[in-house]
Structure formats: C-alpha cells, structure tokens
C-alpha cells in the first residue's frame, strides 16, 4: 500500500510542478505565440465576445487567471 501512496504523492507533486512551469509568464507568452493556442480569424462573433470576456476575467483575477501553487 505504501508504494501506491508514494506514487500518488509523486504524481501530485509532478502535476503541481508542471502547472507551475506552464503558468510562468514566459511560458504563457510562448504558448500564446503558437498557432494551436491562437484564435482563428473566422471565429464567430459570439465566441470572440466570450473569449474577450474570459480574458478580462482572467486579468481581474490576476496572474493571467492561473494558480501557480
């Protein structure tokens, strides 16, 4: 049973470290520059409005809305 507890703890720690690294400002800028993370020019207006509202909410939340525990 101890092995599964250790594995679970290691998995949580790995997830925490990955979240922290992915949400660093430099990585966030890099990911935003990648086409797969961009918004298509032909996105319907309704989705553009929703994405703008989400961006604004993330800015209000601070730190781009990411939790870098």
Secondary structure, DSSP 8 states (H G I E B T S, - for coil): -HHHHHHHHHHHHHHHHHHHHHTSHHHHHHHHHSGGGS--TT--HHHHHHHHHHHHHHHHHSGGG----
